[in-house]
């Protein structure tokens, strides 16, 4: 699997960045009517993908903040499900 990610690294990173832009655009445009659970799930998957890519490249400067976004995404999913206040 790592070989596939390394072979398609640029494409996967671009998809991750575009997905993150799209998620935040939906929240910005829709406001309180946003599908928050979907947005947080997509944002978390995106953070996992970008963390994986930066980890394979041994790029700590991007691994750390994207790893943080995984935690933020999980908290967002839990809040969207009303499992966390």
PDB file with SEQRES, HELIX, SHEET and CRYST1 records, atoms N, CA, C and O in Angstrom:
SEQRES   1 A   85  UNK UNK UNK UNK UNK UNK UNK UNK UNK UNK UNK UNK UNK          
SEQRES   2 A   85  UNK UNK UNK UNK UNK UNK UNK UNK UNK UNK UNK UNK UNK          
SEQRES   3 A   85  UNK UNK UNK UNK UNK UNK UNK UNK UNK UNK UNK UNK UNK          
SEQRES   4 A   85  UNK UNK UNK UNK UNK UNK UNK UNK UNK UNK UNK UNK UNK          
SEQRES   5 A   85  UNK UNK UNK UNK UNK UNK UNK UNK UNK UNK UNK UNK UNK          
SEQRES   6 A   85  UNK UNK UNK UNK UNK UNK UNK UNK UNK UNK UNK UNK UNK          
SEQRES   7 A   85  UNK UNK UNK UNK UNK UNK UNK                                  
HELIX    1 AA1 UNK A    2  UNK A    7  1                                   6    
HELIX    2 AA2 UNK A    9  UNK A   30  1                                  22    
HELIX    3 AA3 UNK A   31  UNK A   33  5                                   3    
HELIX    4 AA4 UNK A   36  UNK A   56  1                                  21    
HELIX    5 AA5 UNK A   60  UNK A   80  1                                  21    
CRYST1    1.000    1.000    1.000  90.00  90.00  90.00 P 1           1          
ATOM      1  N   UNK A   1       0.828  -1.196   0.000  1.00  0.00           N  
ATOM      2  CA  UNK A   1       0.000   0.000   0.000  1.00  0.00           C  
ATOM      3  C   UNK A   1       0.875   1.265   0.000  1.00  0.00           C  
ATOM      4  O   UNK A   1       0.571   2.242  -0.684  1.00  0.00           O  
ATOM      5  N   UNK A   2       1.964   1.227   0.778  1.00  0.00           N  
ATOM      6  CA  UNK A   2       2.864   2.381   0.802  1.00  0.00           C  
ATOM      7  C   UNK A   2       3.466   2.653  -0.571  1.00  0.00           C  
ATOM      8  O   UNK A   2       3.670   3.808  -0.943  1.00  0.00           O  
ATOM      9  N   UNK A   3       3.750   1.596  -1.322  1.00  0.00           N  
ATOM     10  CA  UNK A   3       4.308   1.775  -2.665  1.00  0.00           C  
ATOM     11  C   UNK A   3       3.305   2.511  -3.562  1.00  0.00           C  
ATOM     12  O   UNK A   3       3.687   3.385  -4.340  1.00  0.00           O  
ATOM     13  N   UNK A   4       2.036   2.156  -3.449  1.00  0.00           N  
ATOM     14  CA  UNK A   4       0.987   2.835  -4.223  1.00  0.00           C  
ATOM     15  C   UNK A   4       0.933   4.309  -3.839  1.00  0.00           C  
ATOM     16  O   UNK A   4       0.877   5.179  -4.708  1.00  0.00           O  
ATOM     17  N   UNK A   5       0.949   4.589  -2.537  1.00  0.00           N  
ATOM     18  CA  UNK A   5       0.884   5.977  -2.065  1.00  0.00           C  
ATOM     19  C   UNK A   5       2.092   6.755  -2.574  1.00  0.00           C  
ATOM     20  O   UNK A   5       1.942   7.875  -3.062  1.00  0.00           O  
ATOM     21  N   UNK A   6       3.269   6.186  -2.470  1.00  0.00           N  
ATOM     22  CA  UNK A   6       4.470   6.879  -2.960  1.00  0.00           C  
ATOM     23  C   UNK A   6       4.423   7.113  -4.467  1.00  0.00           C  
ATOM     24  O   UNK A   6       4.880   8.150  -4.948  1.00  0.00           O  
ATOM     25  N   UNK A   7       3.872   6.153  -5.218  1.00  0.00           N  
ATOM     26  CA  UNK A   7       3.771   6.295  -6.675  1.00  0.00           C  
ATOM     27  C   UNK A   7       2.798   7.414  -7.063  1.00  0.00           C  
ATOM     28  O   UNK A   7       2.986   8.086  -8.078  1.00  0.00           O  
ATOM     29  N   UNK A   8       1.764   7.604  -6.252  1.00  0.00           N  
ATOM     30  CA  UNK A   8       0.719   8.586  -6.573  1.00  0.00           C  
ATOM     31  C   UNK A   8       0.684   9.729  -5.559  1.00  0.00           C  
ATOM     32  O   UNK A   8      -0.368  10.323  -5.325  1.00  0.00           O  
ATOM     33  N   UNK A   9       1.821  10.031  -4.967  1.00  0.00           N  
ATOM     34  CA  UNK A   9       1.899  10.996  -3.880  1.00  0.00           C  
ATOM     35  C   UNK A   9       1.340  12.365  -4.243  1.00  0.00           C  
ATOM     36  O   UNK A   9       0.527  12.919  -3.503  1.00  0.00           O  
ATOM     37  N   UNK A  10       1.767  12.910  -5.366  1.00  0.00           N  
ATOM     38  CA  UNK A  10       1.304  14.253  -5.757  1.00  0.00           C  
ATOM     39  C   UNK A  10      -0.210  14.286  -5.946  1.00  0.00           C  
ATOM     40  O   UNK A  10      -0.874  15.226  -5.508  1.00  0.00           O  
ATOM     41  N   UNK A  11      -0.745  13.274  -6.589  1.00  0.00           N  
ATOM     42  CA  UNK A  11      -2.191  13.212  -6.826  1.00  0.00           C  
ATOM     43  C   UNK A  11      -2.951  13.095  -5.508  1.00  0.00           C  
ATOM     44  O   UNK A  11      -3.945  13.791  -5.301  1.00  0.00           O  
ATOM     45  N   UNK A  12      -2.490  12.220  -4.619  1.00  0.00           N  
ATOM     46  CA  UNK A  12      -3.167  12.036  -3.335  1.00  0.00           C  
ATOM     47  C   UNK A  12      -3.106  13.301  -2.483  1.00  0.00           C  
ATOM     48  O   UNK A  12      -4.082  13.653  -1.821  1.00  0.00           O  
ATOM     49  N   UNK A  13      -1.955  13.987  -2.499  1.00  0.00           N  
ATOM     50  CA  UNK A  13      -1.853  15.235  -1.753  1.00  0.00           C  
ATOM     51  C   UNK A  13      -2.785  16.300  -2.328  1.00  0.00           C  
ATOM     52  O   UNK A  13      -3.439  17.024  -1.577  1.00  0.00           O  
ATOM     53  N   UNK A  14      -2.845  16.397  -3.653  1.00  0.00           N  
ATOM     54  CA  UNK A  14      -3.727  17.383  -4.279  1.00  0.00           C  
ATOM     55  C   UNK A  14      -5.187  17.082  -3.959  1.00  0.00           C  
ATOM     56  O   UNK A  14      -5.960  17.995  -3.666  1.00  0.00           O  
ATOM     57  N   UNK A  15      -5.568  15.803  -4.013  1.00  0.00           N  
ATOM     58  CA  UNK A  15      -6.943  15.428  -3.647  1.00  0.00           C  
ATOM     59  C   UNK A  15      -7.241  15.806  -2.202  1.00  0.00           C  
ATOM     60  O   UNK A  15      -8.332  16.286  -1.895  1.00  0.00           O  
ATOM     61  N   UNK A  16      -6.275  15.590  -1.316  1.00  0.00           N  
ATOM     62  CA  UNK A  16      -6.451  15.945   0.086  1.00  0.00           C  
ATOM     63  C   UNK A  16      -6.646  17.434   0.275  1.00  0.00           C  
ATOM     64  O   UNK A  16      -7.529  17.861   1.019  1.00  0.00           O  
ATOM     65  N   UNK A  17      -5.830  18.220  -0.391  1.00  0.00           N  
ATOM     66  CA  UNK A  17      -5.942  19.674  -0.273  1.00  0.00           C  
ATOM     67  C   UNK A  17      -7.277  20.161  -0.849  1.00  0.00           C  
ATOM     68  O   UNK A  17      -7.947  20.998  -0.243  1.00  0.00           O  
ATOM     69  N   UNK A  18      -7.657  19.643  -2.003  1.00  0.00           N  
ATOM     70  CA  UNK A  18      -8.938  20.042  -2.606  1.00  0.00           C  
ATOM     71  C   UNK A  18     -10.119  19.622  -1.740  1.00  0.00           C  
ATOM     72  O   UNK A  18     -11.096  20.362  -1.623  1.00  0.00           O  
ATOM     73  N   UNK A  19     -10.039  18.455  -1.139  1.00  0.00           N  
ATOM     74  CA  UNK A  19     -11.109  17.990  -0.260  1.00  0.00           C  
ATOM     75  C   UNK A  19     -11.230  18.894   0.964  1.00  0.00           C  
ATOM     76  O   UNK A  19     -12.337  19.228   1.387  1.00  0.00           O  
ATOM     77  N   UNK A  20     -10.105  19.285   1.524  1.00  0.00           N  
ATOM     78  CA  UNK A  20     -10.138  20.179   2.691  1.00  0.00           C  
ATOM     79  C   UNK A  20     -10.731  21.538   2.313  1.00  0.00           C  
ATOM     80  O   UNK A  20     -11.534  22.091   3.064  1.00  0.00           O  
ATOM     81  N   UNK A  21     -10.344  22.074   1.165  1.00  0.00           N  
ATOM     82  CA  UNK A  21     -10.908  23.344   0.700  1.00  0.00           C  
ATOM     83  C   UNK A  21     -12.409  23.198   0.496  1.00  0.00           C  
ATOM     84  O   UNK A  21     -13.183  24.073   0.886  1.00  0.00           O  
ATOM     85  N   UNK A  22     -12.818  22.093  -0.116  1.00  0.00           N  
ATOM     86  CA  UNK A  22     -14.245  21.847  -0.345  1.00  0.00           C  
ATOM     87  C   UNK A  22     -15.033  21.742   0.950  1.00  0.00           C  
ATOM     88  O   UNK A  22     -16.128  22.294   1.056  1.00  0.00           O  
ATOM     89  N   UNK A  23     -14.491  21.047   1.927  1.00  0.00           N  
ATOM     90  CA  UNK A  23     -15.185  20.896   3.216  1.00  0.00           C  
ATOM     91  C   UNK A  23     -15.405  22.244   3.886  1.00  0.00           C  
ATOM     92  O   UNK A  23     -16.509  22.552   4.335  1.00  0.00           O  
ATOM     93  N   UNK A  24     -14.355  23.039   3.948  1.00  0.00           N  
ATOM     94  CA  UNK A  24     -14.495  24.330   4.600  1.00  0.00           C  
ATOM     95  C   UNK A  24     -15.362  25.289   3.784  1.00  0.00           C  
ATOM     96  O   UNK A  24     -16.004  26.174   4.351  1.00  0.00           O  
ATOM     97  N   UNK A  25     -15.386  25.125   2.482  1.00  0.00           N  
ATOM     98  CA  UNK A  25     -16.266  25.947   1.645  1.00  0.00           C  
ATOM     99  C   UNK A  25     -17.730  25.617   1.915  1.00  0.00           C  
ATOM    100  O   UNK A  25     -18.566  26.516   2.002  1.00  0.00           O  
ATOM    101  N   UNK A  26     -18.038  24.338   2.047  1.00  0.00           N  
ATOM    102  CA  UNK A  26     -19.423  23.928   2.339  1.00  0.00           C  
ATOM    103  C   UNK A  26     -19.883  24.534   3.653  1.00  0.00           C  
ATOM    104  O   UNK A  26     -20.987  25.072   3.739  1.00  0.00           O  
ATOM    105  N   UNK A  27     -19.044  24.451   4.676  1.00  0.00           N  
ATOM    106  CA  UNK A  27     -19.404  25.011   5.984  1.00  0.00           C  
ATOM    107  C   UNK A  27     -19.559  26.527   5.878  1.00  0.00           C  
ATOM    108  O   UNK A  27     -20.468  27.107   6.472  1.00  0.00           O  
ATOM    109  N   UNK A  28     -18.675  27.158   5.126  1.00  0.00           N  
ATOM    110  CA  UNK A  28     -18.743  28.605   4.970  1.00  0.00           C  
ATOM    111  C   UNK A  28     -20.008  29.032   4.225  1.00  0.00           C  
ATOM    112  O   UNK A  28     -20.660  30.001   4.615  1.00  0.00           O  
ATOM    113  N   UNK A  29     -20.357  28.312   3.153  1.00  0.00           N  
ATOM    114  CA  UNK A  29     -21.528  28.669   2.358  1.00  0.00           C  
ATOM    115  C   UNK A  29     -22.838  28.322   3.056  1.00  0.00           C  
ATOM    116  O   UNK A  29     -23.784  29.109   3.025  1.00  0.00           O  
ATOM    117  N   UNK A  30     -22.898  27.165   3.678  1.00  0.00           N  
ATOM    118  CA  UNK A  30     -24.165  26.682   4.241  1.00  0.00           C  
ATOM    119  C   UNK A  30     -24.397  27.111   5.682  1.00  0.00           C  
ATOM    120  O   UNK A  30     -25.536  27.096   6.150  1.00  0.00           O  
ATOM    121  N   UNK A  31     -23.352  27.489   6.388  1.00  0.00           N  
ATOM    122  CA  UNK A  31     -23.492  27.914   7.783  1.00  0.00           C  
ATOM    123  C   UNK A  31     -24.090  26.803   8.637  1.00  0.00           C  
ATOM    124  O   UNK A  31     -23.686  25.645   8.527  1.00  0.00           O  
ATOM    125  N   UNK A  32     -25.060  27.155   9.494  1.00  0.00           N  
ATOM    126  CA  UNK A  32     -25.650  26.156  10.393  1.00  0.00           C  
ATOM    127  C   UNK A  32     -26.387  25.020   9.673  1.00  0.00           C  
ATOM    128  O   UNK A  32     -26.653  23.978  10.273  1.00  0.00           O  
ATOM    129  N   UNK A  33     -26.715  25.213   8.403  1.00  0.00           N  
ATOM    130  CA  UNK A  33     -27.410  24.159   7.648  1.00  0.00           C  
ATOM    131  C   UNK A  33     -26.430  23.166   7.026  1.00  0.00           C  
ATOM    132  O   UNK A  33     -26.841  22.287   6.268  1.00  0.00           O  
ATOM    133  N   UNK A  34     -25.145  23.294   7.336  1.00  0.00           N  
ATOM    134  CA  UNK A  34     -24.129  22.403   6.775  1.00  0.00           C  
ATOM    135  C   UNK A  34     -24.328  20.966   7.257  1.00  0.00           C  
ATOM    136  O   UNK A  34     -24.776  20.733   8.379  1.00  0.00           O  
ATOM    137  N   UNK A  35     -23.991  20.017   6.403  1.00  0.00           N  
ATOM    138  CA  UNK A  35     -24.028  18.607   6.828  1.00  0.00           C  
ATOM    139  C   UNK A  35     -22.749  18.295   7.627  1.00  0.00           C  
ATOM    140  O   UNK A  35     -21.818  17.675   7.113  1.00  0.00           O  
ATOM    141  N   UNK A  36     -22.726  18.737   8.887  1.00  0.00           N  
ATOM    142  CA  UNK A  36     -21.500  18.706   9.671  1.00  0.00           C  
ATOM    143  C   UNK A  36     -20.887  17.315   9.799  1.00  0.00           C  
ATOM    144  O   UNK A  36     -19.665  17.177   9.750  1.00  0.00           O  
ATOM    145  N   UNK A  37     -21.703  16.296   9.961  1.00  0.00           N  
ATOM    146  CA  UNK A  37     -21.142  14.951  10.109  1.00  0.00           C  
ATOM    147  C   UNK A  37     -20.380  14.547   8.855  1.00  0.00           C  
ATOM    148  O   UNK A  37     -19.276  14.010   8.946  1.00  0.00           O  
ATOM    149  N   UNK A  38     -20.955  14.798   7.695  1.00  0.00           N  
ATOM    150  CA  UNK A  38     -20.286  14.464   6.431  1.00  0.00           C  
ATOM    151  C   UNK A  38     -19.002  15.267   6.287  1.00  0.00           C  
ATOM    152  O   UNK A  38     -17.963  14.727   5.907  1.00  0.00           O  
ATOM    153  N   UNK A  39     -19.076  16.556   6.591  1.00  0.00           N  
ATOM    154  CA  UNK A  39     -17.902  17.423   6.471  1.00  0.00           C  
ATOM    155  C   UNK A  39     -16.792  16.943   7.396  1.00  0.00           C  
ATOM    156  O   UNK A  39     -15.634  16.869   6.984  1.00  0.00           O  
ATOM    157  N   UNK A  40     -17.128  16.614   8.645  1.00  0.00           N  
ATOM    158  CA  UNK A  40     -16.095  16.165   9.580  1.00  0.00           C  
ATOM    159  C   UNK A  40     -15.543  14.807   9.194  1.00  0.00           C  
ATOM    160  O   UNK A  40     -14.346  14.567   9.348  1.00  0.00           O  
ATOM    161  N   UNK A  41     -16.380  13.918   8.698  1.00  0.00           N  
ATOM    162  CA  UNK A  41     -15.880  12.610   8.246  1.00  0.00           C  
ATOM    163  C   UNK A  41     -14.911  12.784   7.079  1.00  0.00           C  
ATOM    164  O   UNK A  41     -13.834  12.189   7.075  1.00  0.00           O  
ATOM    165  N   UNK A  42     -15.283  13.588   6.098  1.00  0.00           N  
ATOM    166  CA  UNK A  42     -14.407  13.830   4.950  1.00  0.00           C  
ATOM    167  C   UNK A  42     -13.115  14.522   5.376  1.00  0.00           C  
ATOM    168  O   UNK A  42     -12.035  14.187   4.890  1.00  0.00           O  
ATOM    169  N   UNK A  43     -13.230  15.485   6.281  1.00  0.00           N  
ATOM    170  CA  UNK A  43     -12.053  16.205   6.755  1.00  0.00           C  
ATOM    171  C   UNK A  43     -11.101  15.262   7.497  1.00  0.00           C  
ATOM    172  O   UNK A  43      -9.882  15.394   7.387  1.00  0.00           O  
ATOM    173  N   UNK A  44     -11.657  14.320   8.246  1.00  0.00           N  
ATOM    174  CA  UNK A  44     -10.821  13.369   8.984  1.00  0.00           C  
ATOM    175  C   UNK A  44     -10.129  12.401   8.028  1.00  0.00           C  
ATOM    176  O   UNK A  44      -8.947  12.102   8.197  1.00  0.00           O  
ATOM    177  N   UNK A  45     -10.855  11.910   7.026  1.00  0.00           N  
ATOM    178  CA  UNK A  45     -10.244  11.037   6.015  1.00  0.00           C  
ATOM    179  C   UNK A  45      -9.139  11.788   5.285  1.00  0.00           C  
ATOM    180  O   UNK A  45      -8.070  11.237   5.022  1.00  0.00           O  
ATOM    181  N   UNK A  46      -9.401  13.033   4.967  1.00  0.00           N  
ATOM    182  CA  UNK A  46      -8.411  13.877   4.311  1.00  0.00           C  
ATOM    183  C   UNK A  46      -7.171  14.038   5.185  1.00  0.00           C  
ATOM    184  O   UNK A  46      -6.050  13.942   4.686  1.00  0.00           O  
ATOM    185  N   UNK A  47      -7.355  14.279   6.471  1.00  0.00           N  
ATOM    186  CA  UNK A  47      -6.225  14.436   7.390  1.00  0.00           C  
ATOM    187  C   UNK A  47      -5.411  13.149   7.490  1.00  0.00           C  
ATOM    188  O   UNK A  47      -4.183  13.191   7.570  1.00  0.00           O  
ATOM    189  N   UNK A  48      -6.089  12.014   7.484  1.00  0.00           N  
ATOM    190  CA  UNK A  48      -5.389  10.728   7.521  1.00  0.00           C  
ATOM    191  C   UNK A  48      -4.548  10.562   6.260  1.00  0.00           C  
ATOM    192  O   UNK A  48      -3.384  10.167   6.331  1.00  0.00           O  
ATOM    193  N   UNK A  49      -5.140  10.866   5.110  1.00  0.00           N  
ATOM    194  CA  UNK A  49      -4.422  10.739   3.833  1.00  0.00           C  
ATOM    195  C   UNK A  49      -3.195  11.652   3.809  1.00  0.00           C  
ATOM    196  O   UNK A  49      -2.109  11.214   3.429  1.00  0.00           O  
ATOM    197  N   UNK A  50      -3.357  12.918   4.210  1.00  0.00           N  
ATOM    198  CA  UNK A  50      -2.242  13.855   4.172  1.00  0.00           C  
ATOM    199  C   UNK A  50      -1.172  13.512   5.215  1.00  0.00           C  
ATOM    200  O   UNK A  50       0.017  13.727   4.976  1.00  0.00           O  
ATOM    201  N   UNK A  51      -1.587  12.984   6.361  1.00  0.00           N  
ATOM    202  CA  UNK A  51      -0.623  12.553   7.366  1.00  0.00           C  
ATOM    203  C   UNK A  51       0.187  11.379   6.848  1.00  0.00           C  
ATOM    204  O   UNK A  51       1.404  11.330   7.023  1.00  0.00           O  
ATOM    205  N   UNK A  52      -0.485  10.437   6.212  1.00  0.00           N  
ATOM    206  CA  UNK A  52       0.190   9.265   5.656  1.00  0.00           C  
ATOM    207  C   UNK A  52       1.222   9.693   4.613  1.00  0.00           C  
ATOM    208  O   UNK A  52       2.365   9.236   4.626  1.00  0.00           O  
ATOM    209  N   UNK A  53       0.797  10.584   3.705  1.00  0.00           N  
ATOM    210  CA  UNK A  53       1.715  11.061   2.661  1.00  0.00           C  
ATOM    211  C   UNK A  53       2.927  11.762   3.276  1.00  0.00           C  
ATOM    212  O   UNK A  53       4.063  11.498   2.881  1.00  0.00           O  
ATOM    213  N   UNK A  54       2.692  12.646   4.234  1.00  0.00           N  
ATOM    214  CA  UNK A  54       3.812  13.384   4.827  1.00  0.00           C  
ATOM    215  C   UNK A  54       4.688  12.469   5.681  1.00  0.00           C  
ATOM    216  O   UNK A  54       5.893  12.695   5.791  1.00  0.00           O  
ATOM    217  N   UNK A  55       4.101  11.451   6.277  1.00  0.00           N  
ATOM    218  CA  UNK A  55       4.887  10.485   7.070  1.00  0.00           C  
ATOM    219  C   UNK A  55       5.816   9.673   6.152  1.00  0.00           C  
ATOM    220  O   UNK A  55       6.978   9.443   6.485  1.00  0.00           O  
ATOM    221  N   UNK A  56       5.297   9.247   5.006  1.00  0.00           N  
ATOM    222  CA  UNK A  56       6.125   8.496   4.068  1.00  0.00           C  
ATOM    223  C   UNK A  56       7.285   9.336   3.535  1.00  0.00           C  
ATOM    224  O   UNK A  56       8.364   8.819   3.247  1.00  0.00           O  
ATOM    225  N   UNK A  57       7.041  10.627   3.411  1.00  0.00           N  
ATOM    226  CA  UNK A  57       8.102  11.531   2.955  1.00  0.00           C  
ATOM    227  C   UNK A  57       9.027  11.949   4.095  1.00  0.00           C  
ATOM    228  O   UNK A  57      10.010  12.657   3.876  1.00  0.00           O  
ATOM    229  N   UNK A  58       8.710  11.510   5.311  1.00  0.00           N  
ATOM    230  CA  UNK A  58       9.452  11.891   6.522  1.00  0.00           C  
ATOM    231  C   UNK A  58       9.468  13.413   6.686  1.00  0.00           C  
ATOM    232  O   UNK A  58      10.496  14.003   7.018  1.00  0.00           O  
ATOM    233  N   UNK A  59       8.316  14.031   6.448  1.00  0.00           N  
ATOM    234  CA  UNK A  59       8.182  15.482   6.528  1.00  0.00           C  
ATOM    235  C   UNK A  59       7.437  15.847   7.814  1.00  0.00           C  
ATOM    236  O   UNK A  59       6.212  15.973   7.823  1.00  0.00           O  
ATOM    237  N   UNK A  60       8.194  16.014   8.891  1.00  0.00           N  
ATOM    238  CA  UNK A  60       7.618  16.289  10.208  1.00  0.00           C  
ATOM    239  C   UNK A  60       6.823  17.581  10.220  1.00  0.00           C  
ATOM    240  O   UNK A  60       5.831  17.690  10.939  1.00  0.00           O  
ATOM    241  N   UNK A  61       7.245  18.560   9.432  1.00  0.00           N  
ATOM    242  CA  UNK A  61       6.558  19.852   9.411  1.00  0.00           C  
ATOM    243  C   UNK A  61       5.109  19.721   8.948  1.00  0.00           C  
ATOM    244  O   UNK A  61       4.278  20.558   9.302  1.00  0.00           O  
ATOM    245  N   UNK A  62       4.790  18.702   8.172  1.00  0.00           N  
ATOM    246  CA  UNK A  62       3.414  18.474   7.737  1.00  0.00           C  
ATOM    247  C   UNK A  62       2.759  17.305   8.473  1.00  0.00           C  
ATOM    248  O   UNK A  62       1.535  17.266   8.596  1.00  0.00           O  
ATOM    249  N   UNK A  63       3.548  16.362   8.958  1.00  0.00           N  
ATOM    250  CA  UNK A  63       2.990  15.233   9.690  1.00  0.00           C  
ATOM    251  C   UNK A  63       2.325  15.704  10.978  1.00  0.00           C  
ATOM    252  O   UNK A  63       1.215  15.277  11.294  1.00  0.00           O  
ATOM    253  N   UNK A  64       2.985  16.566  11.712  1.00  0.00           N  
ATOM    254  CA  UNK A  64       2.460  17.026  12.994  1.00  0.00           C  
ATOM    255  C   UNK A  64       1.131  17.777  12.866  1.00  0.00           C  
ATOM    256  O   UNK A  64       0.174  17.408  13.547  1.00  0.00           O  
ATOM    257  N   UNK A  65       1.027  18.815  12.026  1.00  0.00           N  
ATOM    258  CA  UNK A  65      -0.264  19.513  11.948  1.00  0.00           C  
ATOM    259  C   UNK A  65      -1.378  18.648  11.355  1.00  0.00           C  
ATOM    260  O   UNK A  65      -2.532  18.763  11.766  1.00  0.00           O  
ATOM    261  N   UNK A  66      -1.042  17.782  10.392  1.00  0.00           N  
ATOM    262  CA  UNK A  66      -2.087  16.917   9.837  1.00  0.00           C  
ATOM    263  C   UNK A  66      -2.514  15.866  10.848  1.00  0.00           C  
ATOM    264  O   UNK A  66      -3.682  15.480  10.885  1.00  0.00           O  
ATOM    265  N   UNK A  67      -1.578  15.400  11.668  1.00  0.00           N  
ATOM    266  CA  UNK A  67      -1.938  14.500  12.762  1.00  0.00           C  
ATOM    267  C   UNK A  67      -2.875  15.191  13.748  1.00  0.00           C  
ATOM    268  O   UNK A  67      -3.820  14.584  14.252  1.00  0.00           O  
ATOM    269  N   UNK A  68      -2.603  16.454  14.012  1.00  0.00           N  
ATOM    270  CA  UNK A  68      -3.488  17.247  14.872  1.00  0.00           C  
ATOM    271  C   UNK A  68      -4.885  17.331  14.263  1.00  0.00           C  
ATOM    272  O   UNK A  68      -5.878  17.246  14.985  1.00  0.00           O  
ATOM    273  N   UNK A  69      -4.974  17.499  12.927  1.00  0.00           N  
ATOM    274  CA  UNK A  69      -6.271  17.585  12.262  1.00  0.00           C  
ATOM    275  C   UNK A  69      -7.057  16.280  12.352  1.00  0.00           C  
ATOM    276  O   UNK A  69      -8.287  16.289  12.300  1.00  0.00           O  
ATOM    277  N   UNK A  70      -6.351  15.163  12.485  1.00  0.00           N  
ATOM    278  CA  UNK A  70      -7.060  13.896  12.708  1.00  0.00           C  
ATOM    279  C   UNK A  70      -7.803  13.977  14.033  1.00  0.00           C  
ATOM    280  O   UNK A  70      -8.973  13.603  14.115  1.00  0.00           O  
ATOM    281  N   UNK A  71      -7.131  14.463  15.067  1.00  0.00           N  
ATOM    282  CA  UNK A  71      -7.776  14.594  16.381  1.00  0.00           C  
ATOM    283  C   UNK A  71      -8.930  15.597  16.342  1.00  0.00           C  
ATOM    284  O   UNK A  71      -9.991  15.356  16.919  1.00  0.00           O  
ATOM    285  N   UNK A  72      -8.714  16.714  15.662  1.00  0.00           N  
ATOM    286  CA  UNK A  72      -9.784  17.710  15.522  1.00  0.00           C  
ATOM    287  C   UNK A  72     -10.964  17.107  14.769  1.00  0.00           C  
ATOM    288  O   UNK A  72     -12.117  17.330  15.138  1.00  0.00           O  
ATOM    289  N   UNK A  73     -10.679  16.345  13.716  1.00  0.00           N  
ATOM    290  CA  UNK A  73     -11.731  15.702  12.935  1.00  0.00           C  
ATOM    291  C   UNK A  73     -12.518  14.699  13.756  1.00  0.00           C  
ATOM    292  O   UNK A  73     -13.744  14.644  13.662  1.00  0.00           O  
ATOM    293  N   UNK A  74     -11.822  13.902  14.563  1.00  0.00           N  
ATOM    294  CA  UNK A  74     -12.521  12.937  15.416  1.00  0.00           C  
ATOM    295  C   UNK A  74     -13.406  13.647  16.436  1.00  0.00           C  
ATOM    296  O   UNK A  74     -14.525  13.209  16.702  1.00  0.00           O  
ATOM    297  N   UNK A  75     -12.908  14.740  17.007  1.00  0.00           N  
ATOM    298  CA  UNK A  75     -13.728  15.523  17.937  1.00  0.00           C  
ATOM    299  C   UNK A  75     -14.944  16.107  17.209  1.00  0.00           C  
ATOM    300  O   UNK A  75     -16.043  16.139  17.764  1.00  0.00           O  
ATOM    301  N   UNK A  76     -14.749  16.566  15.973  1.00  0.00           N  
ATOM    302  CA  UNK A  76     -15.869  17.099  15.185  1.00  0.00           C  
ATOM    303  C   UNK A  76     -16.917  16.043  14.893  1.00  0.00           C  
ATOM    304  O   UNK A  76     -18.115  16.319  14.962  1.00  0.00           O  
ATOM    305  N   UNK A  77     -16.479  14.836  14.567  1.00  0.00           N  
ATOM    306  CA  UNK A  77     -17.428  13.733  14.325  1.00  0.00           C  
ATOM    307  C   UNK A  77     -18.201  13.426  15.594  1.00  0.00           C  
ATOM    308  O   UNK A  77     -19.420  13.264  15.553  1.00  0.00           O  
ATOM    309  N   UNK A  78     -17.511  13.344  16.712  1.00  0.00           N  
ATOM    310  CA  UNK A  78     -18.181  13.064  17.987  1.00  0.00           C  
ATOM    311  C   UNK A  78     -19.171  14.168  18.352  1.00  0.00           C  
ATOM    312  O   UNK A  78     -20.260  13.885  18.851  1.00  0.00           O  
ATOM    313  N   UNK A  79     -18.800  15.417  18.107  1.00  0.00           N  
ATOM    314  CA  UNK A  79     -19.724  16.529  18.386  1.00  0.00           C  
ATOM    315  C   UNK A  79     -20.918  16.521  17.448  1.00  0.00           C  
ATOM    316  O   UNK A  79     -22.041  16.797  17.868  1.00  0.00           O  
ATOM    317  N   UNK A  80     -20.682  16.205  16.171  1.00  0.00           N  
ATOM    318  CA  UNK A  80     -21.783  16.163  15.216  1.00  0.00           C  
ATOM    319  C   UNK A  80     -22.788  15.069  15.572  1.00  0.00           C  
ATOM    320  O   UNK A  80     -23.974  15.186  15.262  1.00  0.00           O  
ATOM    321  N   UNK A  81     -22.314  14.006  16.224  1.00  0.00           N  
ATOM    322  CA  UNK A  81     -23.187  12.920  16.666  1.00  0.00           C  
ATOM    323  C   UNK A  81     -23.744  13.157  18.074  1.00  0.00           C  
ATOM    324  O   UNK A  81     -24.472  12.325  18.614  1.00  0.00           O  
ATOM    325  N   UNK A  82     -23.388  14.307  18.658  1.00  0.00           N  
ATOM    326  CA  UNK A  82     -23.820  14.684  20.017  1.00  0.00           C  
ATOM    327  C   UNK A  82     -23.311  13.685  21.058  1.00  0.00           C  
ATOM    328  O   UNK A  82     -23.961  13.465  22.080  1.00  0.00           O  
ATOM    329  N   UNK A  83     -22.160  13.086  20.802  1.00  0.00           N  
ATOM    330  CA  UNK A  83     -21.531  12.190  21.768  1.00  0.00           C  
ATOM    331  C   UNK A  83     -20.526  12.941  22.631  1.00  0.00           C  
ATOM    332  O   UNK A  83     -20.048  12.422  23.640  1.00  0.00           O  
ATOM    333  N   UNK A  84     -20.214  14.155  22.228  1.00  0.00           N  
ATOM    334  CA  UNK A  84     -19.259  14.995  22.933  1.00  0.00           C  
ATOM    335  C   UNK A  84     -19.820  16.400  22.960  1.00  0.00           C  
ATOM    336  O   UNK A  84     -20.291  16.907  21.941  1.00  0.00           O  
ATOM    337  N   UNK A  85     -19.773  17.019  24.102  1.00  0.00           N  
ATOM    338  CA  UNK A  85     -20.337  18.369  24.221  1.00  0.00           C  
ATOM    339  C   UNK A  85     -19.489  19.415  23.575  1.00  0.00           C  
ATOM    340  O   UNK A  85     -19.839  20.595  23.597  1.00  0.00           O  
TER     341      UNK A  85                                                      
END                                                                             
